[in-house]
Amino acid sequence: MIFGKTKVELKVGIFVFLGLVILAIFILSIGSFKTWTSGRTVNFVFHFVNGVKLGAPVRYAGVDVGEVKSMSLLPLDTEGRIQVKVGCWVKKELKVPLDSTIWVNTLGLMGEKYIEIIPGKDFINVLADNQELVGMDPISMQEVTELANKIVRDADDVILKIKNKEGTIGKLLGDDGIYNELDSLIKDVVAKIKNKEGTIGKLLGDDQIYNDLDALIKDIRKHPWKLFWKTKEKKEQPKL
């Protein structure tokens, strides 16, 4: 009787153990843990990370190769700016040239922030384990808003100057004297052309020039080979 009870308990224990193993494998797979994948740690330094969080993806030429594992503040740099060191786990076989470009990218306009690596060309000098590489700082929304406001203010100033006939464009568009001078100049040119005066007027009004051009065009149509024929110069015969 005791032996049968022990056998049932053994079967239940084995069943529970297998269930726990399957559950652990499922949880590890859902969490994308790199338990069985060999990797290494590389560090990127920014002055502003724009909301990058732990576990954010790391992409190499658009391909997922790791994730953000740690973030820490560093001492101020020589310019007095705060530095943020982002520690990233990446695949062991990944080679990051030292001339690569590192920046914080966004999935869509308001999506998740992640680390983007655009590989360089110097694959001889690559980023070693725990080595740091300085990345490009992303532009914050505050800077974008300030830039947009500055553009709007500058546009308002230009429009106001044009309305007040100030500046080059304002004077050009608002000064009646300039308009009248241009109008007089155009009328004078048109009158000279009609009266066959000046270079353009003589060229357009001279019938002889028109007739010569017309004869030349007709001759080329009849003898198109003349366009490719080079007239040979006649050599003077030696006098006896």
ABEGO torsion letter per residue (X at the ends): XAAAAAAAAAAAAAAAAAAAAAAAAAAAAAAGBAAABBBBBBBBBBABAGGBBBGBBBBBGGBBAEBBABBBBBBBBAAGBBBBBBBBBBBAABBBBAABBBBBBBBEAABBBBBBBBBBABAABBBBBGBBBBBBBBBBAAAAAAAAAAAAAAAAAAAAAAAAGBEAAAAAAABAAAAAAAAAAAAAAAAAAAAGBEAAAAAAABAAAAAAAAAAAAAAAABAAAAABBBBBBBBBBBX
